[in-house]
Amino acid sequence: MIIKYVHTVELRLRGEVVLKGKQMADSNSAKQANKTLDCIGLYCPMPVLKTREEMDKLAVGETLEVLADDPAAEEDIKAWAKRTGQKILEIEQTGEGMRFLIQKVK
């Protein structure tokens, strides 16, 4: 199965958007997740709480993709992963915020 990820891409020049479009990547070029959690529009502490809830549902070795636009999400999720022993495989800036790929270790 091929999964398509769509990200909005903006090209800015001196702070103004000069080009806006969609970028597509198939699952062969992006690391696959077993489940995706969309936390866009949620703010602290909800992205971390929802991430914990979804990780509890996964089996060891499976991965969760978390999408968040909360400015505190990166530090919060990093701290949570370190405290709980989960492994962050990837952190990526997207047009909407951040994308985290987290593997369940325990």
ABEGO torsion letter per residue (X at the ends): XBBBBBBBBBBBBGGBBABBBBBBBBAAABBBBABBBBABGBBOAAAAAAAAAAAAABBBGBBBBBBBABAAAAAAAAAAAAAAGBBBABBBBBAAEBBBBBBBAX
